[in-house]
Amino acid sequence: MKRMLRVTVMAVALLLAFATLGWAMTPRWSIQPYADHLVVASPSPDIEPAVRNGAAIPREGRYRTRETRIMVDVGDGERLPAVLREPVDAPGNRPACLFIHGSGTSGAEDFGDIANAMASAGIVTLVPAKRGDGYTVLHRDYARFARDYGRALDVLRGTSGVDPSKTGIYAESEGTWIATILASARHDIAFAALTSAPVFKGREQMAMAVSAYADAAGAPEPVVRDTAKLLSLDYAPFGLSYADFDADAHLSALTMPVLVSYGTYDTAMPIEQGARRIMETAHRAGNDNVTVRYFAGNHQMRAGNGLFVPGLPLADGYTQALENWVNGVTIGGAGVGAAGGKSVNSAGGLPGMVADYAGRVDGVAGEEDDTPSGTVAGGRLASSFGEAKGDTSDDAAWKQAEGWATPQVAGAQPSQRFAAPSRTNSGIVGSLGVLVALMALTPLLLAVSAMLGLAVSVIALISRRRHGVIVPVRGKRAALHVRPIAAIADDSASALRRVASARATRDDAPAAGPAAGPLTACARIHALSRAGFPNDSAYGRPSIAGACWMIGMASMTVLVLLYGYLAGVGAAAVFLKPLPSLFGVGWVMLRLMSLALTVLLAWRFEYLWANRDGIVGIRRVVCVLTVVAALAALTCMAFWGLFDLPL
């Protein structure tokens, strides 16, 4: 009874301790649902400039296109391949656009469908490859990439038939951070088309994205909340400094006309919060020429939810809106003068551009563009919506962007699930290195403990062969010590069992006579300790194998299941396979197993403590390592919220 009471008290103390530790490891911020939703002024994503003097802009498919493969000298002896696409037989002084890669693209052949569509609308495009060195999972030098793209921009501005004052940039995802650095460094960028822009600081955006992914996978609310803890940690031991990229430091450089595009299926980006931030920051800088469009597409602006589904077409109307916007900006009817500063002298071209292959001519020969104003290619009506009628809310009444006949915010209705947090400070575990060490500590200590335990077992086996064995007598608080005094023959095992089953004598009784067979033994009765082991100092060694084995196996089992669960949530989020019922039941089971592990540890630790006098040397080291490994495992479980109290 007393033993049960001790185990109960110890288990309760452990549970309270790890619940408190879990609370202390939880940051004082949390991901909140996003509530400040935008309301689009029109469901159509079409863009139409308020063209002056009856001028018409070229539409997609107007020109055939020509591809030329070139090399761009970015300095330091590096030359990067690039693909230049030009409209065939388009008039001079053409607008041009440089493409900036995000994390998912890197080659000169990427963006081919978008770049070719723009070229068919009269816009020269250049897609350089992204330099491979300096870009890894652990390290990304955004400033150096901005310098590389600056060299490529100079090449594009110096291309024959390109108007340098009408040359801008197109950037996707992570590339929009690089685009803002580039815009901060130079003031000759005519326009900036930003697609799937993170906008916020790295940690803030990633905290929102991780929570959104976990929620989309069907993970329970505690898991959604706790996954954001990872974004509060210091990643310094592993690099990952780009997680601290300060997007706010460069966002104010967007003083040129800006097009912000998001896919409404994109859960990784702040599709509403980010658009608001760009419009507000640009407005403070005196720039109201910001157009926002939403498309029924994913992060890559493809018409589908999946990121890894090959062959998905671009979202409907995406390239048409992009081309109309660029042509509207550069034709002079939509505020092209917003880009100021010095022009780069590109007369005669630039030595950085080396044409090494003149490629094929694509597209369909275009006819003279006599499309009436107010329509687009294919006969679809272009919207000319102003403020939403009958709705006087601020969101429904976005004023039209400067110089445009279509609304500032339009397209598919977005619905951002979570808000990017304003701060990401950590709890008492502030380093990813500490967390990784905790996660590695349990298997490492258990491995060392197992090797030492194996050594103890081998030593014990040798000792038994040399000094005999102690056999507990069933039903008696005594044990029979059998010591061999003659060589053991092949049938020694059966002879030993016969000796062990012989009638035990008192310690002061004469020694037992020779047993049948080749084994001669002396038998003595030893009083047992209350734990069931002899008190004799020479032979009183409580067994630790069972206790340590139970603690170690239980700790590793729960940890493996926990990490497998988190990996399953991640896979379900990436491949868009929500399993809310499975993850809900799995989380409850993990919490119950954590509770059971705590009780098991208390039970087995009480046993080891009660017999501590008989556990010495290497055997004590094995016990200490096993208990510490279990405590490390419970600490990891506390970090992931398995001991959270329902407050």
N, C-alpha and C positions, 0 to 999 in steps of 0.2 A: 504493500500500500504506500509506504513511504517512497519507494522507488518510483511508482507511478506518479506520485505528487511531484517529485523532483523533475521527472521528464516533462510533465505538464507545464510547470513553472518555466522551465528552460525553453520549451517550444513557444510559449506565449511571449517570453522576453525576446526571442529571436525574431518572431513575426513583427513585434512592435519596433524593434531596432531597424529591420530592413524596410518597413513601411516608412519610417522617419527618414532613413537614408534615401529612399526613392523620392520622397518629397523634396529633400534638400538637393538632389541631383536634377530636379525639374526646373528649367528656367522660369523666371517670373513673367514671361510673355507667352502668348499662345496664338495660334492661328485662328482667326475669326472669320465667319462667313462674310462675304462681300455684299453690302447692301446698297451702295450708291450707284445703282444701275443706270446705264444710258438707255435712252429710247431713240431708235433710229427715226429720222424724219421721212425716210422712204425705204421700202423693201428692195428697191433696185440699186445695185452697186454702180450703175453707170455714172460716168463723169463726163460732163460737157463744159467746156470753157465758154465764158461770155465773149465770143469772138467779135472783134471790132472790124468795121469796114467790110463786112461780108466775107472775110477770109475763111477758108475751110481748112480743117486739119486733115492730114492723110490718115486713113484707117488701116487696120490690120489687113494684110493681103494686097495692099496697093502696089508694092514693089516686089520684084524678085530679089533674092538675097545672095550675097557672095561671102564665102568663108575664106579667111586667110590665116594660116598658122604662123605666128611670129614668136620671137623670143624677147622678153623684157629684161633689161639689165636693172637689177634692184640694188646694185652696189655690193661691196665685199666679194667681188668675183662671182656673184650668183646671177644666173640668167634663168628666168622662169618661162615655161611655155605659156602661150596665151592664144585664144581664138578671137580674131577680129571679124565681126559680121557687119556687112554694109548693104544698104539698099542699092540695087542696080539702077542706074539712070535717074537717081533722085537729084534734084537741084542742089547746088552748093550751099555752103553755110548750114550744114545739117546739125541737128542736136545729137548729142552723144551721151552714152551712159556706161559707167564702169561698174562691174559687178564685184561685190565683196562677199566672200564665203562666210558661212556660219560654221558650226561644229560638225554638221553632217555632210558637208561637201568640201572638196579640196582641189579637184582637177580642172583643167582648162575646158574639158568637154561638159562639165556640169552647167546647169542653167540653159542647156541648149534650146529647149522648146520656148522658154521665155525670151531669151536673147534673140532667137530667130524671128519670133513673132514681132518683137519690137523693131527689128531691122526691116521687116516687111511693111512697117508703118512709117518708114523714113528715118529711123533712129539708129545711128551707128552704135554698136555695142562691143565691149571688150571684156572677155572673161579670162583673167590670168589665173594660173594655178597658185595654190597656197603653199608657201615654203614649208617643208616637212620638219626641218630641224627647229627646235624651240617650241614645238607644239606637241605636247603629250598630255596624258591624263593628269599628270602631276604638275605640269608647268606650261604656261601659255604667256608669251610676251606680246601683249596687245600693242604696246607702243611700237615695237619693231615691225609688226604686221602693218600698222598704220603707215610707217615710212615706206614699206614695200608697195603698198597700194598708192601712196603718193607718187612714187616713180611711175607706176602704171598709168596713173591719171595724167601725168605729164606726157606720156607716150600717146595716150588717146587724144589729148588736146592738140598734139602736134601732127595728128594724122591728116592727110590731104582731104579736103572737103568737109572737115569738122570745124564748126564754129566754137572756139574755146570758151566764149562767154555763154554758151548754151550746153555746157558739159557738166553732168552731175553724176550722182552715185545711186546704186541700188544695193541694199544690204539686207541680209536675212539673219534672223535669230541672233546668235552671238556676234555675228558680223556687224550688227547695228552698234554695238559698243565700240568696235574699231572705227566705224563710220563717224561717231561723235568725236573720237580722238583726232581723226583726220580733219574734221570740220573745225576743231579747235586750233589746229596748226596752220590752216590756210583759209583764205577768204575768197577763193575763186571758184567755189562749188556752186553751180547754178541752181541745183535742186537736190533733194534727198528723198528717195523712196525707201521707207523702212518697213520691212515685212517681218511679222512675228517677233517684235522687239521686246527684250526683257525689261528695258527701261530702268528698272530699279537696281540697287546694288546687288551684287552676286548672291550673297547670303539671303537677302530678303526675297528675291525672286525664286531661289531654289527652295527655300522653306515653304513658300506657297505651292510650288510645283510638286514637292514631295507629298505634301498633305493632299493635294488634289489627286495625285496618282493613287495614293492609298485609299482615298474615298471612292475613286472610280473603280477600284478593285473589289469594293465591297467590304473593306476592313472595318471592324467596329470602331466606334468613336475614340476609345482610349488609344488604339493603335495609330489612328490618324493623328491624334494629338502628340503622341510620344515620338513618332518618326521625325518630327520637326526638331527634336532635341539635337539630332546630328548636326544641324546647321548652326548650332550655337557654339560648337567646339572649335578650338584653335587647331588649324591644320598644319602649322609650321613644321612639325617633324617630318611631314610627307610632302612638303611643297604646297601645292594647291593654293598659292597666293592669289590666283585669279578669282577665288571665291570672295575676296575682299575688294574686288574692283569697284571703285567709287564712280558709279554711273552719273551721279548728280554733278560731279565736278566738270563734266563735259556736255551735259544735256543743254545747257544754255547757249551752246555754240550753234544750235539749229536756228539760225536767223534767215535762212533761205526758205523758199517754198518747200513744204514737207507733205508727203503722202504717207499715211500710217495705215497699214493693212494687217488684218488678223483673220484667221480661220476660226469660226465659231466652235469647231470641234477641238480646238487646241486647249487642253487643260494645263499645259505647262507654263503658259504665259499669262500675264495680267492683262487680258484682252480689253477690259474696260478701264481698269485702274491705270494701265499704262497709257492708253489714249488720252485720258484726262490729264495725266501728268505732263505729257508732251504738249498738249494744247495750252495748259496753264503756264508752263515754263516758257514756251514760245511767245505767249501773250505778254509776259513780263519783260521779254526782250524786245517787244515792239513788233512781233511777227504774228499776224492773224491769218496768214496764208497757210493753214494746216487743214488738210482734207483727211477724213477718216472713212475707211471702207471695211465692211465685214462681209466675208464670203463663207459659203457652206463648204468648208474645207478643213484640213488638219494643219498641223504646225508647218508642214512643207507646202501648204496651200494646194494640196491635192484633194480631189473630190472623194473623200472617204475618211473614216476614223483612224484606220491603222497606219502606223508609221513604217511598218516593215512589209507592206503589201506592194509587190512590184507592179509596175505598169499602170498605176492610177493616173487618170487624166488630171490636168489642172482644174481648179475650181471654176465653175461656170462664170464667165465674164471677167476673170481676173486679168488676163493679158490685155483685153480691150480697155478696161478701166485704166490700167497702168500706162498704156500707150497714149490714150486720150489725155491723161493728166500731164505726161511729159511734153507732148506736143502743145497742149494748152499753155503750159508754163513757158515754153520756149518760143511760141509764136508771137508772144508779146501781149497777149490778151489776158494773162492771169498772173501778173505780178512778177515777171521774170527779173525785174530790177532789184529784187530783194537780195540777190547775191552781189556783194560789192567787193572792193579790194582790188589789188593789183592783178593784172592778167599775166600769165606766164608767156614769155616771148617764144612762140613755137614756129616762127617762120622757117620754112625749109625743113620742117620735121625735127625729130630728136634723134640723137645717136643711140638712144636706148632701144629703139625699135629696129629689129632686124627681121625682115620678111624672109622666111625660108621655105614657104610652100603656099602657093596660091590655090585655094581649095575650090570646091564645087560651087555651082550656082544653084540655089534651091528656090522653092516657092513657085507660084503661078504668076505668069505675067499679069500685071495689074492693068486695069483700064483707068481711064480718066475718072477721078473721083467727083462725080456729080451728085453724091448723096445729098438730099435736101437737109437743110439745117433741122435738127431735132430728131434725126434718125441715125442709126448706126448700121454697119454692114450686116446683111442678113435680114434687114427689114424690121429689126426690133426697135421699138420706140425708145429713144433716150429720154430719161426723166428730166423734167424741168420743175422739180418740186421746190417749193419754198418752205415756209414753216408749216408744220402739221396743223391742218384746220381742226378747230374744235378742241384743241389741247393747248393750253397756255403755259404748261410746265416748262421749266428751263430746259429739261432734257429733250422735250419734243420740239422745242423752238430754237434749236441750234441755228445761229445765223449762218448765212451762206459764206463759204470761204471767199476771200477777196478775189474778185475776178472770175467767179464761177457761176454757171447757170443752174447747177445742181447743189443739193444740200451739203453742208459740211460733214455731217455724220449720216451715213446711209448704208443699206445692204441688209444682210440677214441679221436678225435680232440676236445680240450676244447675251450670254448669261455666265458671268464669271462666278465660280463657286466659292473661292476663298480669296481673302485680301492678303497682299504682301505685307508683312509686319513692318513696323517702323523701327524696331530694334531687335537684336538677336543676341543679347548677352546670355552667358551660360549660367548653369547652376554650379555646385561645388566641383563637379567634374568638368573642367574647362578645356581639356586637351583631348584630341583624337588619339594621341599617343597613349594616354592613360587608359582610355577605353579599350584600345587594341591590346594593351598589356593585360588588362583584366580579363579580356576574352581569351587570351592565350595562356593565362596563368593556370587555369584549371586543368587543361589537358597536359601542360608541361609538368606541373607538380604531380599529377596522377601517374604520368609516365615514369618519373623518377621514383615515386613511391612504389610502383609495380616492380621496377628493377631491383630496388632494395628489398622488397618483400620476397622476390624470387631468391635473392641471395640468402635471406634469413631461412627460407624453406630448405634450401640446399644444405646449409650449415646444420639445421635441425635434423635433417635426414641422416647426415653423417654422424651426428651426436648420438642418435638413437642406436645406430648400428654399433657404436663403440661402448655406450654406457647403458643401454637398455631403454625400456619404455615404461610409461606410467599409464595404466589402464584403469579408468574409472569403473567402480563396481556399481551395477545398476541397482537403484533403490537405496543405496547407502551413501552417507556423506563421508566416503572414504575412497581411496584409490589403491590399486595394487601395483607396486613397483617390481618389475621383473627385470633382472639383470642377467644376461647370458655369461656363463663362465667356461663354455666349451665352444668349439667351432660349430657353426650352424650348418647342418647338412641340407640336402635338397628339400627335405620335408620339415625344415625348421619352422615354417609358418604354421603348420598344423600343430606342431609340438608347443609353440608359443601360445596358441589359443587354448590348448589343454591346461597349460600352467595357469593362464589367466583365469580360467573357470574353476580352478581348484579352490578349496575352502580357504578363505583368508584367515590369517592368524593375527594376534595382537603384536604390537611392536616389540613387546618383551618376550614373545613366544619364541621357541627355537626355530631356526630356519627350516623351511620345508625341505623334504628330502628330494632326491633327484627325480626329475620327471621322466616319464617314459620317453624313449628316443634319445637322440644324441644331445638334447638340450638340457643342461643343468641350470637351475635358477634359484635365486633367493628371493623370497617375497616378503614385503613389509607393508603394513597398513599405514597410510598417511591420512591425517584429518584434512578435509577439504575446506577451502575458504568459502565464504558465503556466495562467491561467484561461481563455485563449482570446480575449483582448481586446487591442487595441493598447496599447503602452506610451507612445505619444506623449502628452505631457501635455495637448495641446490636444484630442485626440480619444479618449483612453483612458478611456472610461466603461463599466464593466461593467454589463450588464443586471441590473436588480433586479426587473423585473416578474414573471418566472417564479417566483422564490423567494418573493416577498411574496404573490403570488397563491396559491401552493400552501399556504403557512402559514395565510393568512387563511381560505381556503375549508375547509381541513381542520379548523381550530379551530371555526368556526361550525357545520360539519356535525355534529361530535361533540357540541357543546353542545346544538344543537337536538334531536338524537336523545336525549340524556340527559334534557332537560326534557320531551320528549314521552313518554319512558318513565315518568317520575315521574307525569306527568299521567294516563297510562294506568292506572298502579297505583291512583291516587286514584279514577278513574272506575269501575274494576272493584270497588273496595271499596264505593263509595257505592251502585252498582246491583247489588251482590251477583252479580258475574259473574267468579268466580275463573278465572284463566288461568295456572296454575303452570308449565306447560311453556313457554308463550310468554314469560313473564317470566323464567324460568330461562335460556333460550337468549338472550334479549335482554340480560340482565345480562352473560353471558359475552362476547357480541359487543361490548358497550360497553367492557368491560375490554380486549379485544384492540384496539379502535380507539383507546383512550387510549394504549396501548403504541405503536401505529403512529404516532400523532401525535407522541409524544415522540421517536421515531427520526427522523421527518421534520423536526422542528424542529432536532434536532442536525445533520442533514445539510445543511439549507439555511442554518443559522446558521454552520456551518463555511465554507461558500462565501462568505457575506457578509463574514465576518471576514477571510478570505484576501484579499478584494478591497476592504478598507475604505479603502485609500488612494485608490481611484478613485471611492468613494461619498461625495460631499460635498454640502453645502447641503441643499436640500429632499429630495433623494434619500436622504440619511442619515436625515433626520427620518422619512421614510416607513418605512425599514427598522426604526428603533428602535420606532416605534409598532406596527408589525406584530408584532415579537418580544415586546413587552410585552403586547400583546393575547393572544398565544398563551400566555404565562406565566400571565396572569389566568385564561384558560380552563382550563389545567391545575390551577390552584389550586382552582377550583370543582369540578373532577372529583375532586381529592384530598379536598375536604370531603365529597363524597358517597361516598367509600370506593372509588373505582375503582383506587386504587393501594395498597389495603390488602395487607399481606404476610400470607401464611398462617402465623401464629405459633402 
